Amino acid sequence: MARSAPARVAPVLTMFVVLSGLLASCGGEEAEAVPVLAYHGVTTDPAVVGLPSVPGFFDVRLTAFEEQMAYLHDAGFHTITPSQYRKWVYGEEESLPAKPILLTFDDGQTSAQLATPVLDRYEFQAVMYVASGFADGSFGGPNGEPGWYLSWDQLEDMRASGRWIVQFHAGPMGHAYVDDPADPTCHRFYPCRFGEDDATYQARVKSDVAQGLGAMRTAFDLPDGWSGSTFAIPWDDAGTAEATEAWLSAYFAELFPVVFVQDSYDGGDDNQRFRFEIHNPHDLEQFESALDSPNFARPDGR
């Protein structure tokens, strides 16, 4: 009987080591900040990587994207899902990996498919913010190019790969550039009035959002009432309560737990979170510096 005690201790010690390793792999202490990066398209065309005036300026060079993902991998970053990010923002119990990061793409450009093999290489996931009007084929590229945006079937194939998660970006017209004589100074579907009264304007926006969410639920077999854990505002419009339409900011806050903005982020609204937009000609030094932005910290008091 005297020899049995050490035999019982060994499994306990083994379990302690295993649990310690699991805690370490989950990041141990809770993350104080989670970087969120925003991409659009990915390009191999040297004609679109130069000046801001060149169509496709918001596309990132494939070589630059590969370099950035390699940097994240080598630095120990791990991608997380929109649901994990939402829980982290609101202080809900959630095990995050060490050095969590959220990778996002806007619009559903066909060229984003070039990112999939890179995501595969590092076992990363990315979020695609879908505009239903683009997926419907109602819009072409910057110069009217056909096939600029992914179809519903292409988006579903990407989602089925396990590397992409879909979230809402806009409805049939929500990301359209509108020319309306009633308001020649404003061209964007959600924040512009176009001479409408409150009721007409708000009904138009709500209808577009409802149609877009409905289209996504149908295309991806999502549950009734699904709206996603996060939302990226087209054009970075109405990012704050002081924007052109305060109602729009409040409406988005009611509908989406997390609302992403870029340049308009001021830290004033807890549900609005900052994304750093990556485009050409960002180099790796700028990329590394962006990861340390204080805007990625969780809201105070969470």
C-alpha positions as CSV (number, residue, x, y, z in Angstrom):
1,M,0.0,0.0,0.0
2,A,2.9,2.3,0.7
3,R,3.9,2.3,-3.0
4,S,0.4,3.3,-4.3
5,A,0.7,7.0,-3.4
6,P,3.2,7.9,-6.1
7,A,1.1,6.1,-8.7
8,R,-1.8,8.3,-7.9
9,V,0.2,11.5,-8.0
10,A,1.5,11.0,-11.5
11,P,-1.9,11.4,-13.3
12,V,-2.6,14.5,-11.3
13,L,0.7,16.0,-12.3
14,T,0.1,15.0,-15.9
15,M,-3.3,16.6,-15.9
16,F,-1.9,19.8,-14.4
17,V,0.7,19.9,-17.2
18,V,-1.9,19.3,-19.9
19,L,-4.2,22.0,-18.5
20,S,-1.4,24.5,-18.2
21,G,-0.6,23.9,-21.9
22,L,-4.2,24.4,-22.9
23,L,-4.4,27.6,-21.0
24,A,-1.2,28.8,-22.7
25,S,-2.6,27.9,-26.1
26,C,-5.7,29.9,-25.4
27,G,-3.8,33.0,-24.6
28,G,-3.9,32.8,-20.8
29,E,-4.8,36.3,-19.7
30,E,-7.7,38.0,-21.5
31,A,-6.7,40.2,-24.4
32,E,-6.8,43.9,-23.8
33,A,-6.9,44.7,-27.5
34,V,-7.9,42.9,-30.6
35,P,-6.6,44.3,-33.9
36,V,-9.2,44.4,-36.8
37,L,-7.9,44.8,-40.3
38,A,-10.1,45.7,-43.4
39,Y,-9.3,44.7,-46.9
40,H,-11.1,45.0,-50.2
41,G,-9.7,43.3,-53.3
42,V,-6.4,41.6,-53.9
43,T,-4.5,42.3,-57.1
44,T,-1.6,41.1,-59.2
45,D,-2.1,44.0,-61.7
46,P,0.8,46.5,-61.4
47,A,-1.4,49.2,-63.0
48,V,-3.6,49.5,-59.9
49,V,-1.1,49.6,-57.1
50,G,0.2,53.2,-57.4
51,L,-1.6,56.4,-57.0
52,P,-4.9,57.0,-55.1
53,S,-6.5,58.2,-58.3
54,V,-6.0,54.9,-60.0
55,P,-9.1,52.6,-60.1
56,G,-8.6,49.7,-57.8
57,F,-6.5,51.8,-55.3
58,F,-8.1,50.0,-52.4
59,D,-6.9,46.6,-53.7
60,V,-3.9,45.3,-51.9
61,R,-1.0,43.7,-53.9
62,L,-1.1,39.9,-53.6
63,T,2.6,40.0,-52.7
64,A,1.9,42.5,-49.9
65,F,-0.9,40.4,-48.6
66,E,1.3,37.3,-48.5
67,E,3.9,39.3,-46.7
68,Q,1.4,40.6,-44.1
69,M,-0.1,37.2,-43.4
70,A,3.4,35.7,-43.0
71,Y,4.2,38.5,-40.5
72,L,1.1,37.8,-38.5
73,H,1.8,34.1,-38.4
74,D,5.4,34.5,-37.4
75,A,4.4,37.0,-34.7
76,G,2.0,34.5,-33.2
77,F,-1.3,36.0,-34.2
78,H,-4.4,33.8,-34.4
79,T,-7.6,34.7,-36.2
80,I,-10.9,34.8,-34.5
81,T,-14.6,34.8,-35.6
82,P,-17.1,37.7,-35.5
83,S,-18.9,35.9,-32.7
84,Q,-15.8,35.7,-30.6
85,Y,-15.0,39.3,-31.2
86,R,-18.5,40.4,-30.2
87,K,-18.3,38.5,-26.9
88,W,-14.9,40.0,-26.2
89,V,-16.2,43.5,-26.8
90,Y,-19.0,43.0,-24.4
91,G,-16.9,41.3,-21.7
92,E,-18.7,37.9,-22.1
93,E,-16.8,34.8,-21.1
94,E,-14.9,33.6,-24.2
95,S,-11.6,31.7,-24.6
96,L,-9.5,33.6,-27.2
97,P,-6.3,32.3,-28.7
98,A,-3.0,34.0,-27.9
99,K,-2.7,37.3,-29.8
100,P,-6.2,37.3,-31.4
101,I,-6.9,39.3,-34.6
102,L,-9.9,39.7,-36.9
103,L,-9.3,39.8,-40.6
104,T,-12.1,41.3,-42.7
105,F,-12.8,42.0,-46.4
106,D,-15.5,44.4,-47.7
107,D,-17.8,44.2,-50.8
108,G,-17.2,40.6,-52.1
109,Q,-14.8,41.4,-54.8
110,T,-13.9,38.4,-57.1
111,S,-10.2,39.1,-56.6
112,A,-10.6,38.3,-52.9
113,Q,-10.4,34.6,-54.0
114,L,-6.7,35.2,-54.4
115,A,-6.5,35.4,-50.6
116,T,-7.9,31.9,-49.9
117,P,-4.7,30.0,-50.6
118,V,-2.8,32.4,-48.3
119,L,-5.4,31.9,-45.6
120,D,-5.0,28.1,-46.1
121,R,-1.3,28.3,-45.7
122,Y,-1.5,29.8,-42.3
123,E,-4.8,28.3,-41.2
124,F,-6.4,31.8,-40.9
125,Q,-10.0,32.7,-41.3
126,A,-11.4,36.0,-42.7
127,V,-14.7,37.7,-42.7
128,M,-16.4,38.8,-46.0
129,Y,-18.9,41.7,-45.7
130,V,-21.5,41.0,-48.4
131,A,-23.5,43.6,-50.3
132,S,-26.5,41.8,-51.8
133,G,-26.7,44.1,-54.7
134,F,-23.1,43.2,-55.7
135,A,-23.8,39.5,-55.2
136,D,-26.9,39.8,-57.4
137,G,-24.7,41.0,-60.3
138,S,-26.4,44.4,-60.3
139,F,-23.2,46.4,-60.3
140,G,-19.9,46.2,-62.2
141,G,-16.4,47.4,-61.2
142,P,-15.1,50.9,-61.0
143,N,-15.3,51.2,-64.8
144,G,-18.3,49.0,-65.2
145,E,-16.2,45.8,-65.5
146,P,-18.4,42.6,-65.4
147,G,-17.6,39.9,-62.9
148,W,-16.0,42.4,-60.5
149,Y,-18.0,41.0,-57.6
150,L,-18.6,37.5,-56.4
151,S,-21.9,35.8,-57.1
152,W,-23.9,34.1,-54.4
153,D,-22.6,30.7,-55.6
154,Q,-19.0,31.9,-55.4
155,L,-19.5,33.3,-52.0
156,E,-21.0,30.1,-50.8
157,D,-18.1,28.1,-52.2
158,M,-15.7,30.4,-50.2
159,R,-17.8,30.0,-47.1
160,A,-17.8,26.2,-47.5
161,S,-14.0,26.2,-47.6
162,G,-14.0,27.0,-43.9
163,R,-11.7,30.0,-44.5
164,W,-14.5,32.6,-44.9
165,I,-17.3,33.8,-42.7
166,V,-20.0,36.0,-44.1
167,Q,-21.4,39.1,-42.5
168,F,-23.7,41.9,-43.7
169,H,-22.5,45.0,-45.5
170,A,-25.4,46.3,-47.6
171,G,-28.7,45.5,-49.3
172,P,-29.6,45.8,-53.0
173,M,-28.8,49.5,-53.2
174,G,-27.1,50.2,-49.8
175,H,-23.6,50.5,-51.3
176,A,-24.6,52.3,-54.5
177,Y,-23.2,55.6,-55.6
178,V,-26.4,57.6,-56.3
179,D,-26.8,60.7,-58.5
180,D,-30.0,62.5,-57.5
181,P,-30.8,66.1,-58.5
182,A,-32.6,66.5,-55.2
183,D,-29.3,66.3,-53.4
184,P,-26.4,66.8,-55.7
185,T,-23.9,67.1,-52.8
186,C,-24.6,63.6,-51.4
187,H,-24.3,60.3,-53.3
188,R,-24.6,57.5,-50.9
189,F,-27.7,55.5,-50.3
190,Y,-27.9,55.2,-46.5
191,P,-26.9,58.6,-45.2
192,C,-28.4,60.8,-47.9
193,R,-31.9,62.2,-47.8
194,F,-32.5,63.0,-51.5
195,G,-35.3,65.4,-50.5
196,E,-37.2,62.8,-48.4
197,D,-39.0,63.4,-45.2
198,D,-38.1,61.4,-42.1
199,A,-40.6,58.6,-42.6
200,T,-39.8,58.1,-46.3
201,Y,-36.1,58.2,-45.7
202,Q,-36.1,55.8,-42.8
203,A,-38.4,53.4,-44.6
204,R,-36.1,53.3,-47.6
205,V,-33.0,52.5,-45.5
206,K,-34.8,49.9,-43.4
207,S,-36.2,48.2,-46.6
208,D,-32.8,48.0,-48.1
209,V,-31.2,46.5,-45.0
210,A,-34.1,44.0,-44.6
211,Q,-33.8,42.9,-48.2
212,G,-30.1,42.4,-47.9
213,L,-30.3,40.4,-44.7
214,G,-33.1,38.3,-46.2
215,A,-31.0,37.6,-49.3
216,M,-28.1,36.4,-47.1
217,R,-30.3,34.2,-45.0
218,T,-31.7,32.5,-48.1
219,A,-28.3,32.2,-49.9
220,F,-26.4,30.8,-47.0
221,D,-29.3,29.0,-45.2
222,L,-29.0,31.2,-42.1
223,P,-31.6,31.2,-39.3
224,D,-34.6,33.4,-39.4
225,G,-33.8,36.7,-37.8
226,W,-30.1,36.4,-38.4
227,S,-28.2,39.7,-38.7
228,G,-24.7,38.7,-37.8
229,S,-22.4,39.6,-34.9
230,T,-20.8,42.5,-36.7
231,F,-21.6,45.0,-39.4
232,A,-19.4,47.2,-41.6
233,I,-20.9,50.5,-42.6
234,P,-20.5,51.1,-46.4
235,W,-18.3,54.1,-47.3
236,D,-17.6,54.5,-43.5
237,D,-20.7,56.7,-43.4
238,A,-22.7,57.6,-40.3
239,G,-20.0,56.3,-38.1
240,T,-20.8,58.6,-35.2
241,A,-23.9,60.2,-33.6
242,E,-22.6,63.5,-35.0
243,A,-22.8,62.3,-38.6
244,T,-25.1,63.7,-41.2
245,E,-28.0,61.4,-40.0
246,A,-27.9,60.7,-36.3
247,W,-30.9,58.4,-36.8
248,L,-28.8,56.1,-39.0
249,S,-26.2,55.6,-36.4
250,A,-28.8,54.8,-33.7
251,Y,-30.6,52.4,-36.1
252,F,-27.5,50.5,-36.9
253,A,-26.7,50.3,-33.1
254,E,-30.1,48.7,-32.5
255,L,-29.7,46.1,-35.2
256,F,-26.0,45.1,-35.0
257,P,-24.1,44.4,-31.8
258,V,-20.8,45.6,-33.3
259,V,-20.5,48.3,-36.0
260,F,-17.2,48.8,-37.7
261,V,-15.9,52.1,-38.9
262,Q,-12.5,53.4,-40.0
263,D,-11.7,57.1,-40.4
264,S,-14.8,58.3,-38.6
265,Y,-14.1,56.3,-35.4
266,D,-13.9,58.5,-32.4
267,G,-14.4,56.0,-29.5
268,G,-17.6,57.7,-28.4
269,D,-20.0,54.8,-28.9
270,D,-19.3,51.4,-27.3
271,N,-20.9,49.4,-30.1
272,Q,-18.7,51.1,-32.8
273,R,-15.3,49.6,-33.2
274,F,-12.3,50.6,-35.2
275,R,-10.9,48.8,-38.2
276,F,-7.6,49.7,-39.9
277,E,-8.0,49.8,-43.6
278,I,-5.2,48.1,-45.6
279,H,-4.6,49.3,-49.1
280,N,-1.8,50.2,-51.5
281,P,0.7,51.4,-51.1
282,H,0.9,50.4,-47.4
283,D,4.3,48.7,-46.7
284,L,5.1,46.2,-44.0
285,E,6.4,48.9,-41.6
286,Q,3.1,50.7,-41.8
287,F,1.3,47.4,-41.3
288,E,3.3,46.5,-38.2
289,S,2.7,50.0,-36.7
290,A,-1.0,49.8,-37.4
291,L,-1.3,46.7,-35.2
292,D,-0.4,48.7,-32.1
293,S,-3.2,51.3,-32.5
294,P,-4.8,52.2,-29.2
295,N,-8.2,52.2,-31.0
296,F,-8.2,48.4,-30.9
297,A,-8.6,48.3,-27.1
298,R,-11.9,47.1,-25.6
299,P,-14.3,49.9,-24.5
300,D,-13.7,51.1,-20.9
301,G,-15.6,49.3,-18.2
302,R,-16.0,46.0,-20.1
